[in-house]
Amino acid sequence: MKDTNVRVRFAPSPTGFLHVGGARTALFNYLFARHHRGTFVLRVEDTDRARSSDEMTDAILDGLRWLGLGWDEGPLFQADGLVRHQADAQHLLESGSAYRCFCEPGALEARRAAAGGDPKETRYDRFCLENVPRDESDRRAAAGESHAVRFLVPDGVTGWTDAVYGAIEFANADIEDFVILRSDGTPIYNMAVVSDDVAMDITHVIRGDDHVSNTPKQILIYRALGAPLPDFAHVPMILGADGKRLSKRHGATAVGEYREQGILAEAMTNFLALLGWSPGTEEEILTMAELVERFSLDAVNRKSAVFDPRKLWWLNGQHIARRSAAELLADVGPRMVGAELLSEAALATRAVWLADLIELLKPRARTLDDMVLQATPYLRDDFPFDDDAVAKHWSDRAATAGRLEALRTALAGLDAWSEGALETTIRELAGTLGTGAGTLIHPLRVALVGMAVSPGIFEVAALLGRERVLARIDRALGVLANDSGADAPRA
């Protein structure tokens, strides 16, 4: 049996959209919780009121829903825990693990400047700890004098065994007495995070390794509060191909934009999972169920993952190919309507034919938008002819027109309109004309879809139907009859 006591949390800040790094962190937490039949908590860290917004919160939640990362508790909002944060800070103050700091920012800067820039001297110098007795501190605070609260960092070393990196240690002498409450009574990040994780019984903290430097401070707070430590797992950052931290210049963007571009949710989660984690096999196409079954922190790599958009497009194509046409239609259909290729009514009345079209197109599609683009000549009769396709397969206008006329006659006389009958007829006609089947198939493809590449021509013709095939051959013959080609719509 799995450990049902496992409790993890994803804690985004609503100051921006859900980007690749955050989505990967959310996924790893979700997979770990589901693998252990534990609890996945969503906590919105909204204490930065000036930069947080409801719009960003909604966008993050929508992104998580699209990825299929359903949470068990929440969304909980960090700002709602202010009273508890202050109470925990007060506990640290009363136990001697923290002290009030009445230093004005200007006085701090002056003392640091006087230190000449020595890093060891630019840390807080414990002026208030050493010069303000406790009874005076209490009196000044009771009188309403502005002050912050600082954590008293003890001597020694703070370390932990990280689930990804192994043993990590920090010398406490390198950690200054950090602020836990600002002068306005609001908590600093490390104080709020520990208070929340303790209150929510979080057992495992899985996050990016940019938080490693926060961890010793948080461990010190856990210990001072007398709370059990969670297990920590710091996941290496995602890098661009140039080895620098991932950004938009590398093609990374908010997950909602990938959705708009036609990426499937299952492809995105598959891609994100492989950014820093290995299933232990050569397999790359994995469903959510397979990811849940195989996920473990032991298999998270210490080396930073490299973001490769081409891998995402390839994975998306693989997941498109695996989906049924009916499932794809639910996503592609509205995009076709949006592109004005068909009406809402036609989407409902032609569902069976549209599913057949999607089945035909999906092996070549890398995104849902690819599929819409490829569907254009099947849904519109005024599609353009690709210049390169025309130059390659319609170069001899007279010969091409003759072959298309012969094709039209042969196809018009077919009793049964099927892939098999179409193939037999076209190949027999090629034999009669003493030419290869390709000299008929390639010009016909351009006539039917305007391109040099398409699914199998017999499948295409069968799907379009007799009337549309004959009409498109007539259209092509009209273009070929015009020596200048001026009436040919071109791509």
Helices and strands as residue ranges (DSSP letters): E 7-10, H 20-35, E 39-44, H 54-67, E 73-77, G 78-81, H 82-94, E 98-101, H 105-114, H 119-122, H 127-131, H 134-142, E 148-151, E 157-162, E 166-171, G 172-174, E 179-181, H 189-199, E 204-208, G 209-214, H 215-225, E 231-235, E 238-239, G 248-250, H 255-260, H 265-273, H 288-294, G 297-299, E 305-306, H 309-322, H 325-338, H 344-349, H 351-361, G 362-364, H 368-379, H 387-393, H 397-412, H 419-433, H 438-449, H 457-464, H 466-481
